[in-house]
């Protein structure tokens, strides 16, 4: 996969953003539910598969916890970091 570090940065930022929205425990639970290997500080160390579907899956998990509010914040953050890393995201 190209730009692995960029995808890890996007996923980490989304997880850490959710600490303030959902609380640490729920944010980490959602990340792990999405199949991410994540440290207790929210740093994503590993994921399987392609980056874009993984981002979509993570956002969907957080929508299940916090509704559309989570989706909007996650998408805005993901787009900002993706641009910094030259990553083209799917339509989220």
C-alpha positions, 0 to 999 in steps of 0.5 A, a space after each residue: 500500500 502506498 502512503 501507509 504513514 499517511 493512512 496511519 496518521 488519518 486513522 490516529 487523528 480520527 481515534 484521538 478526536 473521538 477521545 473528546 467526543 466519546 471518551 477514551 474507552 468508547 473511542 478505543 473500543 470503536 477503533 478495535 471494532 473496526 479492526 485497528 491495532 491501537 495503543 491506549 493513547 489512540 495511536 494506530 499501529 496497524 490495520 489490515 486491508 486498504 486504507 480507504 475502506 478502513 477509514 470508512 469502517 472506522 467512521 461507520 463504527 463511530 457513527 454507531 456510537 455518536 450519530 452523524 455528528 461523529 461523521 462530520 467531524 471525522 470526515 473533515 479531519 480525514 480530508 485535511 490530513 489526506 491532503 497533507 499526505 497526497 491521499 485521495 479519499 473516497 466519497 465519505 
